[in-house]
Amino acid sequence: MKKQRLLALFLLLLSFIPCLQAQKKELGQARSYIKSGKDYDKAEKLMTDLLQKDSTCHTNEKVYLMWFTSVLKQYEAANEKLYLKQKYDTAAFFGLTHRLYAIAESLDSIDVAEHGGKKPRLKYREGHARLLNQLRPNLYFGGTYHVGKGNYKEAIRFFETYLEADNQPLFQGYNYSSKDSRMPQAAYWAVYSAYKLNDADKVLHYAPMAMADTAKTAYTLLHVAEAYEWQRNDSAYLATLDEGFVRFPEHPYFFPHLEDYYTGNGNFEMALKYAERALEVNPQNTIFQLAKATSLLNLERYDESVRISERLIADCDTMPEPYYTIGSAYLNQALTMETGVKARDNKTKIREFYIKARPYMEAYRKLAPNEKKKWAPALYRIYLNLNMGKQFEEIDHLMHD
């Protein structure tokens, strides 16, 4: 039994010999490329191919060190071209910095495994951290470069590396979160990129740091609200909308979405509450006034709704929605009376409501021709009850076209 184990061990060692020879050969060839002062990219490919086909290389610091050196040489060559204002692929230049970070972090892990312990004597950490710290701005600008190009998947890779460096043992002592003033901006662009990728988890992960970028706080809250909506987390969604409304009451996102949510869910009292809070901030804001008029309409407080809408029309007679609100207020009252127990006794009053509704709904049609789903059914009902045959036939044709 013992002889069998020894034989198995011997055969295993024999199987490693060709691998070690291959590694030695590839490392030697890569070293030759680097010494020649050219073909640094070929040296890198030798190392990446070696890592892909030989799993024993995954803990070989010589392979990672050679890979790091080959990419660093490419970076230095590219940097020289940029300094001399020679043409060079900008995306490729930033990509080299990103690869240096990835390689160095992997090598640092190997370094810790081999030379760590209670009193680690790491061979590469200090030098690599110092070098990469100098190149760190390239990660930020590489990210913003890709944002500008709409390459959000690439952009977030750069921002994540930039931000997560603060948690990497390699950069222990650099304290980027407290010393790097660009961290909140990078976090915002990470949030923005994640938002563009519909990645709710990453939006929410980087949002707390992004909130420190005060120039973009409103947009961060917007993206956070959208992320919660994607996750169907209504309580968090509404809490974020409320925070955004409190901090930025006239921002075009928060108040309208609060109104849409509560109106869509039939909570007209809450929609009215927010409209009244908004009007306390700016009583002249037409959006706030219209929201209140709409809430009052939904609560069947028709006279109040009509009064607000009439004031809006007096101030601006080209705004479509107040006409629709008034027309709907009169039409709803007619419909309510028609279904009541004394409908026959109220025929005259019902007709008056239809007559009152007509000019407002026609004006709405003229000002908002594309809103056929709103004005066509209303005008159909009005023309039918006012025995306006020609107009009724036109609307009937439109609705069934």
Disulfide bonds with the S-S distance in Angstrom:
none
